[in-house]
Amino acid sequence: MDRRIKFRHLDAFSAIVRANSFKVAANQLNLTQPAISKTLRELEEILGVVVMTRSRAGVSLTPEGEVFLQFAEQSTAALRNGLRSIRATSSVAGQLKVGALPSVATSLLPKAAMIFAEQSPDTRVEIHEGPHSDLTARLRQGGLDMVVGRLGSPDAMIGLSFRQLYAEEVVIVANPESPALGITDFHNLAAFRVLYPPKESAIRPLVARMLIARSVPLFDNRIETASPAFGRAVVTSDPHTVWVISKGVVAEDIAQGRLVPLRVDMAPTLGAVGIMSRTEEVPSVATRAFSNLLSEVCAQGRT
């Protein structure tokens, strides 16, 4: 490798490509626009080729730039992972950032977090809830230490590993007084408003495949939402709305009789719930401890 190539060259190059803008990339790296332009020129001089061109539409990689980008991103990712791994094994690692998908945010995670807080009072825990795509992106970038929830699609899991904790179905729930409770055929749901998982939801592909297999068209009368608070508020107040949601989100509501699952076969939606982490990184002491605790809570049937 040419010793003149520095981390700042690779970082600037990758940032410009991701942002498709010199200005945005400069802001992200806390540089001025002339400074990041100079850094790119230095890289091109070292390589002896032009790696990108600028236009009003943004930046475009040259064929040489396309090739170099793969190696640049692999190099910077490996270095960042190495630095995080070193810090993770330090005794001063006192922070744990956990991404929580809705299926675990109201059931498994609260119990595990409370136990962990008692066992590791010196570790500050942050719980971040959000859509699958957002949380896994933050995990890859190092903003989260782990994500707990449903296994995503193959594309969503690139660069991540998955450790299964348990499996759960998607359910369709309704108000205890809803006339929908007598439904056993999916086609009859057309008479009701349907709260349906949005495109970024991990359960959307499972539900869509099941409906396609049963020749059920996508509901025209749907509201797409991944918000447990919104879904719970609407369905508990409106008998003419049903909610398609992971069972873990509404398990307590079902147990308390606030919501009732419809008697339709949802077995094809059975999917794995577990822990997602970066593939090539040594987890911190806190991350390993919390992962093991999640497994113990599941094994003891506390979910």
Backbone bond lengths (Angstrom), bond angles and torsions (degrees), N, CA, C in turn:
res aa  C-N    CA-C-N  psi(-1)  N-CA   C-N-CA  omega(-1)  CA-C   N-CA-C  phi
1 M - - - 1.469 - - 1.526 109.68 -
2 D 1.322 116.57 141.32 1.452 121.47 177.42 1.530 108.85 -69.01
3 R 1.324 116.44 119.43 1.469 121.21 -175.77 1.526 112.70 -66.19
4 R 1.333 117.04 -12.46 1.463 119.36 179.08 1.532 112.06 -75.63
5 I 1.329 116.32 -18.95 1.471 119.50 179.36 1.524 109.34 -77.61
6 K 1.334 115.92 122.23 1.458 122.33 -178.55 1.530 110.29 -109.99
7 F 1.328 114.27 165.98 1.464 119.91 178.46 1.531 110.85 -57.46
8 R 1.362 117.41 -37.69 1.461 120.35 -178.35 1.532 111.53 -62.35
9 H 1.333 117.01 -32.92 1.460 119.44 177.19 1.528 111.19 -65.13
10 L 1.325 115.73 -47.58 1.470 120.62 -178.58 1.526 111.01 -66.58
11 D 1.334 116.18 -41.19 1.459 120.87 -178.27 1.527 110.84 -64.99
12 A 1.332 116.47 -43.41 1.462 120.35 179.75 1.525 110.72 -65.27
13 F 1.320 116.87 -44.99 1.472 121.62 179.08 1.522 111.00 -57.74
14 S 1.337 116.81 -49.39 1.467 120.82 -178.91 1.525 110.94 -64.79
15 A 1.330 117.61 -39.79 1.470 121.15 -178.74 1.530 111.13 -64.85
16 I 1.329 117.13 -40.53 1.467 120.09 179.11 1.522 110.44 -63.76
17 V 1.322 116.84 -42.51 1.468 120.81 -179.86 1.522 110.36 -63.74
18 R 1.342 117.02 -47.38 1.479 120.37 -178.58 1.524 111.48 -62.55
19 A 1.339 116.64 -41.80 1.465 120.55 -176.64 1.522 112.55 -81.94
20 N 1.347 116.70 -18.09 1.469 122.16 -175.24 1.525 110.81 57.03
21 S 1.340 115.12 30.33 1.465 119.65 -176.40 1.522 109.66 -163.30
22 F 1.328 117.30 132.58 1.459 120.70 175.55 1.528 109.97 -67.80
23 K 1.317 116.90 -40.70 1.463 121.18 -176.88 1.523 111.61 -64.09
24 V 1.332 116.40 -48.26 1.468 120.19 -179.30 1.520 110.61 -64.37
25 A 1.333 116.48 -43.05 1.469 120.41 179.45 1.522 110.90 -62.32
26 A 1.329 117.24 -40.51 1.467 120.68 178.63 1.523 111.01 -61.59
27 N 1.331 117.00 -42.49 1.469 120.80 178.17 1.519 111.07 -63.06
28 Q 1.329 116.66 -41.73 1.461 120.45 -179.32 1.521 111.94 -63.45
29 L 1.344 116.30 -33.19 1.461 120.74 -177.85 1.523 112.62 -97.57
30 N 1.356 115.73 6.81 1.474 120.86 -179.47 1.533 111.36 58.24
31 L 1.326 115.95 42.37 1.453 122.39 177.58 1.524 109.14 -119.65
32 T 1.321 116.43 164.17 1.455 119.93 170.64 1.521 107.91 -83.62
33 Q 1.339 115.48 161.25 1.465 118.43 179.63 1.536 111.84 -64.63
34 P 1.337 118.86 -41.20 1.470 118.26 175.71 1.522 113.08 -60.83
35 A 1.353 116.41 -34.59 1.467 119.76 -178.37 1.523 111.52 -67.96
36 I 1.327 116.83 -41.22 1.464 118.43 -178.72 1.531 110.26 -73.30
37 S 1.335 116.50 -32.11 1.470 119.67 175.51 1.527 110.48 -64.84
38 K 1.328 116.29 -41.19 1.465 121.07 178.65 1.529 110.59 -63.35
39 T 1.353 116.31 -40.45 1.463 120.72 179.76 1.522 110.65 -62.32
40 L 1.335 116.58 -41.55 1.463 119.53 178.87 1.531 110.85 -66.07
41 R 1.344 116.75 -40.78 1.465 119.69 178.46 1.530 111.03 -61.22
42 E 1.322 116.57 -40.62 1.466 120.68 177.64 1.526 110.28 -60.03
43 L 1.346 116.56 -44.04 1.466 120.35 179.78 1.518 110.65 -61.50
44 E 1.330 116.95 -44.80 1.463 120.22 -178.49 1.532 111.26 -65.53
45 E 1.326 116.08 -35.25 1.470 119.50 177.58 1.532 110.75 -65.98
46 I 1.344 116.38 -39.56 1.461 120.55 179.40 1.531 110.49 -67.16
47 L 1.348 115.32 -42.64 1.470 119.72 -178.67 1.522 112.20 -75.00
48 G 1.324 115.99 -26.96 1.456 119.82 -177.68 1.510 113.69 78.86
49 V 1.345 117.21 16.03 1.469 121.30 178.35 1.532 108.77 -142.01
50 V 1.327 115.22 160.01 1.463 121.17 173.08 1.525 107.77 -86.93
51 V 1.340 118.30 128.33 1.466 120.80 -176.58 1.520 113.09 -101.50
52 M 1.352 117.07 -17.75 1.474 118.10 178.13 1.511 110.06 -157.49
53 T 1.311 115.01 156.84 1.460 122.46 176.17 1.517 108.94 -122.01
54 R 1.341 115.54 152.11 1.463 121.01 -179.49 1.523 111.15 -107.63
55 S 1.347 114.83 147.42 1.459 120.79 173.93 1.521 107.35 -150.66
56 R 1.324 116.54 178.10 1.472 119.66 178.36 1.526 111.30 -63.45
57 A 1.317 117.18 -26.23 1.476 120.88 -179.23 1.522 112.50 -80.07
58 G 1.348 116.65 -9.59 1.459 119.38 -178.73 1.509 111.19 132.11
59 V 1.303 116.61 -138.41 1.463 121.10 179.82 1.524 109.43 -120.33
60 S 1.329 115.53 151.48 1.461 121.31 178.00 1.520 108.43 -131.04
61 L 1.317 116.66 132.71 1.451 120.47 177.96 1.524 110.89 -77.91
62 T 1.309 115.67 140.74 1.464 120.65 170.49 1.528 107.18 -78.82
63 P 1.337 118.99 167.61 1.470 119.73 176.32 1.520 112.23 -54.96
64 E 1.351 116.47 -38.32 1.469 119.45 178.18 1.530 110.29 -66.87
65 G 1.339 115.17 -36.93 1.458 118.86 178.55 1.515 112.92 -66.13
66 E 1.347 116.54 -37.21 1.470 121.22 177.67 1.522 110.46 -59.29
67 V 1.330 115.52 -44.22 1.461 120.08 -179.75 1.520 110.73 -66.69
68 F 1.334 116.82 -46.07 1.457 120.68 -175.16 1.529 111.76 -67.91
69 L 1.341 117.83 -31.27 1.464 121.18 -178.47 1.525 111.70 -57.49
70 Q 1.333 116.71 -42.63 1.472 119.90 -178.95 1.521 110.97 -57.59
71 F 1.326 116.37 -46.14 1.459 120.32 -177.34 1.523 111.59 -73.72
72 A 1.328 117.09 -34.42 1.467 120.43 178.91 1.522 110.63 -64.14
73 E 1.342 116.86 -45.86 1.468 119.80 -178.13 1.523 111.31 -70.04
74 Q 1.320 117.48 -36.63 1.460 119.86 176.56 1.526 110.65 -63.25
75 S 1.317 117.01 -39.76 1.457 121.34 -178.37 1.523 111.60 -68.09
76 T 1.332 116.95 -46.61 1.465 119.65 -178.72 1.529 111.09 -68.56
77 A 1.338 116.94 -37.32 1.469 119.80 178.40 1.525 110.59 -65.09
78 A 1.330 116.77 -41.83 1.464 120.42 179.55 1.526 110.93 -62.95
79 L 1.338 117.06 -41.56 1.462 120.53 -179.68 1.523 111.07 -66.20
80 R 1.338 116.81 -43.59 1.472 119.75 179.27 1.524 110.67 -63.35
81 N 1.338 116.26 -42.74 1.460 119.30 178.45 1.520 111.02 -61.67
82 G 1.331 116.32 -39.30 1.458 119.73 178.32 1.512 112.16 -62.96
83 L 1.333 116.59 -43.57 1.461 120.65 179.55 1.527 110.73 -65.02
84 R 1.349 116.25 -42.11 1.465 118.91 179.11 1.520 111.13 -64.94
85 S 1.324 116.39 -38.49 1.460 120.33 -179.68 1.519 111.45 -64.16
86 I 1.344 116.69 -39.71 1.456 120.17 178.22 1.524 110.63 -64.44
87 R 1.333 115.57 -44.97 1.463 119.22 179.28 1.520 110.98 -65.90
88 A 1.346 115.73 -34.45 1.462 120.17 -177.08 1.516 112.24 -64.38
89 T 1.322 117.09 -31.53 1.463 119.87 -178.13 1.518 112.02 -85.87
90 S 1.337 116.27 -3.84 1.464 119.77 179.77 1.517 110.73 -73.32
91 S 1.307 115.91 147.52 1.469 120.52 -179.42 1.514 111.94 -70.64
92 V 1.341 117.37 -11.76 1.460 119.32 -178.43 1.528 111.81 -93.50
93 A 1.328 117.13 5.54 1.462 119.76 178.78 1.521 108.56 -71.63
94 G 1.352 117.11 97.66 1.458 121.12 -174.49 1.494 114.14 -117.86
95 Q 1.327 117.40 29.58 1.454 120.69 -178.53 1.521 109.76 -139.40
96 L 1.321 116.37 140.69 1.457 121.69 179.38 1.517 108.49 -136.20
97 K 1.345 115.94 120.09 1.463 121.35 -179.92 1.521 109.09 -109.12
98 V 1.323 115.76 116.85 1.463 121.71 -174.05 1.531 109.86 -117.18
99 G 1.331 116.41 126.57 1.454 120.97 172.93 1.512 109.51 -88.15
100 A 1.324 116.74 134.47 1.464 121.05 -175.94 1.512 111.12 -124.39
101 L 1.326 116.53 120.02 1.455 120.80 172.06 1.530 108.99 -79.88
102 P 1.341 117.98 155.70 1.469 120.38 -174.15 1.525 115.15 -53.47
103 S 1.338 117.80 -31.71 1.465 120.20 -176.26 1.519 113.16 -64.44
104 V 1.339 117.14 -21.63 1.469 119.48 179.84 1.522 112.38 -114.85
105 A 1.341 117.47 -14.65 1.465 120.54 -174.31 1.519 112.94 -66.70
106 T 1.334 117.24 -23.27 1.461 119.44 -178.82 1.528 113.26 -108.67
107 S 1.324 117.31 -0.46 1.472 118.42 -176.21 1.515 111.28 -128.96
108 L 1.307 117.34 -83.81 1.458 122.65 -174.35 1.527 113.16 -62.06
109 L 1.330 117.08 -48.91 1.464 120.68 -169.90 1.534 113.91 -65.14
110 P 1.329 119.97 -43.39 1.470 118.14 179.05 1.524 112.92 -57.52
111 K 1.323 117.27 -41.10 1.464 120.34 -179.17 1.523 110.84 -66.41
112 A 1.333 115.12 -45.17 1.461 119.08 -179.47 1.522 111.19 -65.59
113 A 1.321 117.53 -40.24 1.463 121.00 -177.94 1.522 111.52 -65.39
114 M 1.315 117.30 -38.08 1.465 120.16 179.52 1.528 111.06 -67.63
115 I 1.325 116.58 -41.05 1.470 119.95 177.79 1.524 109.88 -65.03
116 F 1.338 116.28 -42.81 1.465 120.93 -178.90 1.523 110.84 -63.26
117 A 1.339 116.86 -39.19 1.467 120.77 179.68 1.527 111.04 -61.31
118 E 1.331 116.92 -35.21 1.468 120.68 178.05 1.528 111.09 -73.54
119 Q 1.327 116.10 -39.34 1.460 120.40 -176.74 1.529 112.98 -78.12
120 S 1.340 116.77 -30.44 1.469 121.17 -176.87 1.529 110.02 -130.33
121 P 1.319 117.55 68.56 1.470 120.66 -175.37 1.523 114.03 -64.25
122 D 1.342 118.08 -19.04 1.465 120.83 -179.16 1.527 113.03 -86.24
123 T 1.326 116.95 -4.41 1.464 120.95 179.57 1.521 109.93 -103.15
124 R 1.317 116.15 121.03 1.461 120.41 178.64 1.520 109.15 -83.71
125 V 1.323 116.78 124.05 1.468 122.19 -178.25 1.524 109.47 -102.09
126 E 1.331 116.03 132.62 1.461 122.02 173.36 1.525 108.27 -117.54
127 I 1.325 116.73 128.77 1.463 121.68 177.68 1.520 108.05 -109.76
128 H 1.339 115.90 124.04 1.463 121.38 -178.65 1.525 108.91 -119.46
129 E 1.320 116.58 117.13 1.463 120.68 -179.97 1.525 109.94 -98.47
130 G 1.314 117.18 146.49 1.456 120.41 179.16 1.508 112.22 176.19
131 P 1.353 117.05 -178.39 1.460 121.75 178.19 1.525 111.36 -67.62
132 H 1.320 115.57 156.18 1.466 121.70 -177.75 1.531 111.88 -55.90
133 S 1.328 117.26 -47.43 1.469 120.63 -176.13 1.526 111.65 -63.08
134 D 1.325 117.57 -39.87 1.463 121.08 -179.30 1.527 111.37 -67.95
135 L 1.326 115.73 -44.70 1.466 119.39 -176.85 1.524 111.57 -67.79
136 T 1.333 117.61 -42.01 1.461 119.14 -179.72 1.528 111.42 -68.74
137 A 1.335 116.81 -32.32 1.472 119.70 176.13 1.524 109.97 -65.32
138 R 1.311 116.74 -42.98 1.473 120.56 178.65 1.524 110.79 -66.50
139 L 1.320 116.70 -34.59 1.463 120.31 177.35 1.522 110.49 -63.84
140 R 1.320 117.68 -46.80 1.470 121.23 179.33 1.526 111.63 -59.96
141 Q 1.337 116.39 -37.26 1.459 121.09 -176.92 1.527 112.95 -80.34
142 G 1.334 116.80 -5.52 1.455 120.03 179.19 1.512 114.68 92.24
143 G 1.343 117.99 4.46 1.457 120.85 179.65 1.509 113.61 -77.09
144 L 1.326 117.60 -17.12 1.462 122.92 176.84 1.518 108.96 -129.87
145 D 1.324 116.90 151.84 1.465 121.10 178.38 1.519 111.84 -88.68
146 M 1.321 116.53 -26.61 1.467 121.70 177.74 1.511 108.49 -162.90
147 V 1.326 115.84 162.16 1.459 122.43 172.35 1.521 107.00 -128.19
148 V 1.318 116.63 134.18 1.461 121.72 -179.74 1.524 108.60 -115.01
149 G 1.325 116.17 125.07 1.457 119.45 -179.92 1.505 111.82 162.77
150 R 1.316 115.89 -159.74 1.458 122.19 -177.23 1.514 112.30 -69.05
151 L 1.317 115.63 143.18 1.460 121.52 173.82 1.526 108.99 -63.14
152 G 1.341 116.37 131.12 1.451 120.52 -178.92 1.515 112.41 -88.03
153 S 1.312 115.54 -177.27 1.468 121.69 177.37 1.527 109.30 -68.52
154 P 1.334 118.49 162.13 1.466 120.71 179.71 1.526 113.00 -53.98
155 D 1.335 117.21 -40.23 1.464 120.36 179.54 1.520 111.45 -63.15
156 A 1.330 116.35 -38.28 1.463 120.60 -178.17 1.517 112.68 -72.59
157 M 1.337 116.65 -16.95 1.465 120.43 -174.17 1.527 113.01 -103.37
158 I 1.325 117.90 9.49 1.468 120.47 178.76 1.528 109.65 -61.85
159 G 1.318 115.75 127.63 1.464 120.88 179.69 1.518 114.32 82.48
160 L 1.334 116.61 3.27 1.465 120.61 -177.60 1.525 110.49 -122.55
161 S 1.311 115.99 151.73 1.463 121.41 173.39 1.525 108.40 -109.69
162 F 1.333 115.86 161.67 1.468 120.90 -175.44 1.517 109.59 -135.85
163 R 1.318 116.36 131.22 1.461 123.33 177.02 1.523 108.43 -119.65
164 Q 1.326 116.75 110.35 1.464 120.36 -174.36 1.524 111.90 -71.61
165 L 1.341 114.30 138.58 1.463 121.48 175.62 1.531 110.74 -104.72
166 Y 1.324 116.36 -44.14 1.472 121.04 178.76 1.529 108.27 -165.57
167 A 1.302 116.88 179.85 1.469 121.92 178.02 1.521 108.48 -124.08
168 E 1.313 116.16 146.73 1.463 120.00 177.96 1.525 110.44 -145.17
169 E 1.321 115.29 158.09 1.456 122.07 178.69 1.526 110.29 -95.12
170 V 1.316 114.46 163.53 1.452 121.42 164.82 1.525 106.43 -86.44
171 V 1.314 117.62 145.36 1.463 121.04 177.75 1.528 109.36 -124.60
172 I 1.323 115.70 160.82 1.465 121.65 170.19 1.521 106.05 -114.58
173 V 1.327 116.77 117.44 1.462 120.68 -175.85 1.519 110.32 -116.39
174 A 1.336 113.91 158.75 1.458 120.43 -179.39 1.520 109.66 -146.49
175 N 1.306 115.40 168.26 1.458 123.94 173.50 1.535 109.53 -58.92
176 P 1.338 118.77 142.00 1.475 120.36 179.55 1.529 113.82 -56.35
177 E 1.334 117.47 -22.10 1.465 121.04 -179.27 1.533 112.15 -100.80
178 S 1.326 116.83 10.39 1.463 119.99 -175.61 1.524 112.30 -76.03
179 P 1.333 117.21 136.47 1.467 120.32 173.89 1.534 112.02 -66.87
180 A 1.319 117.39 -11.69 1.465 120.73 178.94 1.517 112.53 -69.98
181 L 1.326 118.47 -15.59 1.466 121.46 -176.39 1.520 112.64 -63.80
182 G 1.311 117.09 -18.06 1.459 119.98 178.12 1.510 113.67 -87.64
183 I 1.322 117.43 -2.29 1.469 121.42 -176.55 1.526 111.50 -73.95
184 T 1.321 115.81 133.94 1.467 121.58 172.94 1.531 111.09 -125.30
185 D 1.344 116.70 -6.33 1.467 122.42 -179.01 1.531 108.53 -117.61
186 F 1.332 116.52 127.67 1.461 121.08 -177.64 1.528 113.05 -58.75
187 H 1.333 117.26 -31.61 1.463 120.05 -178.26 1.532 111.54 -60.66
188 N 1.326 117.71 -28.64 1.463 121.18 -177.69 1.533 112.98 -74.31
189 L 1.345 116.72 -9.01 1.460 119.26 177.87 1.523 111.74 -69.65
190 A 1.326 117.15 -14.66 1.464 121.13 179.59 1.522 111.82 -61.02
191 A 1.323 117.62 -19.29 1.466 121.21 -179.89 1.526 112.44 -82.24
192 F 1.338 117.37 -3.28 1.454 121.65 -176.56 1.528 110.93 -124.69
193 R 1.326 114.33 157.61 1.460 118.48 170.92 1.529 107.10 -74.45
194 V 1.342 116.78 136.02 1.456 121.78 -176.28 1.528 109.86 -117.72
195 L 1.327 116.68 123.05 1.460 121.24 170.39 1.521 106.55 -85.20
196 Y 1.334 116.05 116.44 1.473 121.87 -167.25 1.530 109.66 -120.95
197 P 1.334 117.81 143.44 1.475 119.67 -179.30 1.527 111.88 -64.38
198 P 1.332 118.17 136.54 1.462 121.47 179.71 1.522 111.99 -74.25
199 K 1.327 116.56 174.09 1.464 121.50 -173.78 1.517 113.35 -60.46
200 E 1.348 117.94 -34.67 1.462 119.61 -177.36 1.525 112.99 -80.75
201 S 1.327 116.59 -3.77 1.459 120.41 -178.84 1.518 111.54 -73.88
202 A 1.335 116.98 142.30 1.463 121.36 -179.55 1.530 112.11 -67.37
203 I 1.342 117.62 -26.14 1.462 119.49 -176.76 1.530 112.77 -89.03
204 R 1.314 117.56 -11.52 1.475 119.94 -177.13 1.530 112.56 -56.48
205 P 1.340 119.75 -49.57 1.475 118.84 -179.26 1.525 113.08 -61.21
206 L 1.338 117.03 -35.79 1.465 120.56 179.94 1.524 111.14 -64.79
207 V 1.331 115.37 -45.44 1.467 120.09 -179.60 1.523 110.10 -67.58
208 A 1.339 116.39 -42.54 1.469 120.21 -178.81 1.525 111.24 -61.30
209 R 1.349 116.83 -44.64 1.467 119.72 179.52 1.525 111.46 -62.36
210 M 1.324 116.16 -39.87 1.462 119.65 179.92 1.529 111.06 -63.72
211 L 1.333 116.98 -43.79 1.464 120.26 -179.13 1.524 111.06 -67.15
212 I 1.342 116.70 -39.68 1.474 120.10 178.30 1.524 110.46 -62.41
213 A 1.330 116.66 -41.83 1.461 121.18 -179.53 1.527 111.51 -63.29
214 R 1.321 116.54 -25.17 1.464 120.56 -178.67 1.526 111.82 -105.23
215 S 1.340 115.91 13.24 1.472 122.39 176.29 1.525 112.45 59.18
216 V 1.334 115.49 36.40 1.462 120.84 177.68 1.522 108.35 -102.27
217 P 1.338 118.85 119.36 1.472 120.40 -179.77 1.533 110.72 -70.27
218 L 1.323 115.19 157.33 1.465 119.87 177.13 1.517 108.60 -61.26
219 F 1.315 116.66 134.19 1.463 122.41 -172.76 1.529 111.29 -64.82
220 D 1.332 116.60 125.02 1.465 120.90 177.36 1.524 111.05 -72.07
221 N 1.317 116.18 -28.12 1.466 121.04 -175.33 1.522 111.94 -92.99
222 R 1.322 117.24 34.53 1.462 120.03 -174.30 1.527 112.68 -97.40
223 I 1.308 114.90 154.26 1.455 123.42 166.16 1.517 105.47 -118.51
224 E 1.317 117.86 123.66 1.459 120.51 -177.61 1.529 109.45 -90.56
225 T 1.322 115.89 125.72 1.465 120.29 -178.51 1.518 110.48 -155.91
226 A 1.330 115.79 147.42 1.465 122.04 172.76 1.517 110.01 -115.64
227 S 1.323 116.52 11.89 1.467 121.13 -176.45 1.523 111.79 -89.15
228 P 1.330 118.73 113.05 1.468 120.26 175.92 1.525 112.69 -61.23
229 A 1.326 116.96 -37.31 1.462 120.20 -178.81 1.528 110.58 -64.89
230 F 1.336 116.39 -44.22 1.459 120.11 179.65 1.526 110.73 -65.67
231 G 1.339 116.29 -47.80 1.462 120.25 -179.02 1.509 112.22 -59.46
232 R 1.314 115.89 -44.43 1.470 120.34 -178.72 1.530 110.64 -64.73
233 A 1.328 117.15 -42.33 1.465 121.28 -178.47 1.520 111.50 -64.55
234 V 1.344 116.77 -42.50 1.466 120.31 -177.73 1.524 111.55 -69.64
235 V 1.330 117.09 -48.57 1.466 120.15 -173.59 1.529 112.04 -70.58
236 T 1.311 118.01 -36.63 1.465 119.04 179.82 1.532 111.86 -70.83
237 S 1.337 116.72 -18.18 1.474 119.20 -179.25 1.528 113.23 -104.91
238 D 1.333 117.53 -14.99 1.468 120.63 -175.46 1.527 111.19 -127.04
239 P 1.330 118.32 109.06 1.476 121.44 -179.92 1.533 113.43 -66.76
240 H 1.315 117.31 -12.45 1.471 119.80 -176.39 1.526 112.31 -101.81
241 T 1.338 116.09 17.57 1.468 121.25 175.45 1.518 109.29 -121.64
242 V 1.323 117.00 137.00 1.462 121.81 174.48 1.529 107.92 -117.66
243 W 1.330 116.73 159.00 1.467 121.31 -171.18 1.529 110.24 -130.92
244 V 1.329 116.28 122.32 1.460 122.30 176.62 1.527 107.15 -93.99
245 I 1.341 116.83 114.81 1.462 119.79 -170.07 1.530 110.97 -155.61
246 S 1.332 117.01 154.14 1.471 120.59 175.13 1.522 109.72 -61.06
247 K 1.318 116.37 139.16 1.460 120.30 -175.73 1.520 112.46 -59.74
248 G 1.343 116.75 -33.94 1.452 119.45 -178.79 1.514 113.88 -60.88
249 V 1.330 116.89 -28.80 1.466 120.97 -178.73 1.521 111.09 -68.88
250 V 1.331 116.63 -35.03 1.473 120.51 -173.15 1.522 112.53 -115.69
251 A 1.325 117.93 14.53 1.465 120.31 -177.09 1.524 111.60 -58.08
252 E 1.323 117.06 -43.94 1.468 120.49 -179.50 1.523 111.01 -68.12
253 D 1.329 117.63 -37.85 1.472 121.38 178.05 1.526 110.73 -63.35
254 I 1.334 116.34 -39.87 1.463 120.42 177.83 1.522 110.31 -66.58
255 A 1.329 116.70 -43.67 1.468 120.98 -179.47 1.527 111.55 -62.04
256 Q 1.334 116.23 -35.60 1.467 120.71 -178.65 1.525 113.23 -88.20
257 G 1.334 117.05 -2.79 1.466 120.69 177.70 1.513 114.32 80.99
258 R 1.340 117.85 9.67 1.464 119.75 179.61 1.527 111.19 -76.09
259 L 1.332 116.51 -28.75 1.451 122.57 176.08 1.520 108.64 -132.54
260 V 1.329 116.21 152.35 1.464 120.87 -177.56 1.533 108.68 -129.32
261 P 1.336 118.21 129.50 1.473 119.70 177.85 1.520 111.69 -74.49
262 L 1.325 115.67 141.75 1.463 120.16 175.96 1.524 109.85 -72.92
263 R 1.322 116.28 153.06 1.469 121.46 -178.75 1.525 110.44 -88.74
264 V 1.323 115.34 63.89 1.460 122.02 176.20 1.522 107.80 -120.39
265 D 1.317 115.47 150.67 1.459 120.60 -176.43 1.526 110.52 -77.92
266 M 1.342 116.92 109.48 1.463 122.36 -179.61 1.530 111.64 -109.11
267 A 1.328 116.80 14.17 1.469 120.64 -176.74 1.534 113.57 -54.31
268 P 1.352 119.82 -35.74 1.478 118.73 -179.84 1.523 114.17 -63.84
269 T 1.334 116.94 -13.49 1.468 119.39 -178.53 1.528 112.38 -91.92
270 L 1.323 117.58 3.67 1.464 120.50 179.33 1.530 109.35 -59.35
271 G 1.316 116.22 126.55 1.468 119.81 -177.23 1.509 112.07 -144.45
272 A 1.331 115.38 162.41 1.459 121.58 -176.66 1.524 111.44 -80.89
273 V 1.326 114.61 139.72 1.464 122.84 173.08 1.525 106.86 -118.91
274 G 1.311 117.13 132.76 1.457 118.07 -177.36 1.507 113.36 -168.07
275 I 1.332 115.18 -157.96 1.463 123.21 -174.57 1.523 109.60 -108.55
276 M 1.323 116.67 126.35 1.460 122.49 175.95 1.524 109.59 -104.98
277 S 1.309 116.18 136.32 1.462 121.39 179.22 1.515 109.53 -145.65
278 R 1.327 116.65 166.59 1.458 120.37 178.53 1.526 109.29 -70.03
279 T 1.324 116.40 136.08 1.460 121.90 -171.37 1.517 112.80 -63.20
280 E 1.311 117.95 -51.63 1.464 120.87 -172.05 1.521 111.38 -105.86
281 E 1.320 115.80 60.78 1.457 119.16 179.24 1.522 109.58 -147.71
282 V 1.319 115.74 138.16 1.458 120.64 176.14 1.525 108.02 -77.46
283 P 1.332 119.24 120.09 1.469 120.41 -177.65 1.526 111.28 -70.08
284 S 1.316 116.08 152.73 1.462 120.90 178.22 1.522 110.19 -70.55
285 V 1.317 115.07 167.55 1.467 120.36 177.04 1.521 109.73 -58.86
286 A 1.346 116.62 -44.17 1.464 120.69 -179.01 1.527 111.21 -64.78
287 T 1.331 116.51 -40.63 1.466 120.22 179.61 1.524 111.21 -63.56
288 R 1.320 116.63 -44.23 1.465 119.99 178.77 1.529 111.01 -63.95
289 A 1.333 116.26 -41.89 1.467 119.79 -178.92 1.524 110.99 -64.40
290 F 1.333 116.99 -42.36 1.462 119.97 -178.72 1.526 110.91 -69.37
291 S 1.337 116.80 -38.13 1.465 120.37 177.25 1.523 110.89 -60.92
292 N 1.326 115.99 -44.97 1.468 120.00 179.38 1.525 111.33 -64.81
293 L 1.333 115.98 -36.72 1.463 119.72 178.90 1.520 111.25 -65.87
294 L 1.325 116.94 -40.13 1.466 120.13 177.00 1.529 110.76 -59.30
295 S 1.324 116.21 -41.77 1.467 120.36 178.05 1.523 110.79 -63.61
296 E 1.325 117.24 -40.91 1.462 121.26 -179.57 1.519 111.22 -65.60
297 V 1.330 116.61 -42.29 1.465 120.39 179.58 1.522 110.22 -62.12
298 C 1.322 116.33 -41.52 1.470 119.83 179.11 1.526 110.72 -66.14
299 A 1.342 116.27 -42.87 1.452 120.73 -178.98 1.520 112.52 -63.61
300 Q 1.327 116.12 -31.23 1.467 120.51 -179.27 1.519 112.21 -85.16
301 G 1.349 116.24 0.15 1.454 119.70 175.76 1.500 113.84 72.92
302 R 1.359 116.51 29.01 1.446 119.00 -179.36 1.515 113.55 -85.01
303 T 1.336 116.51 -1.79 1.460 118.09 178.81 1.514 110.87 -83.46
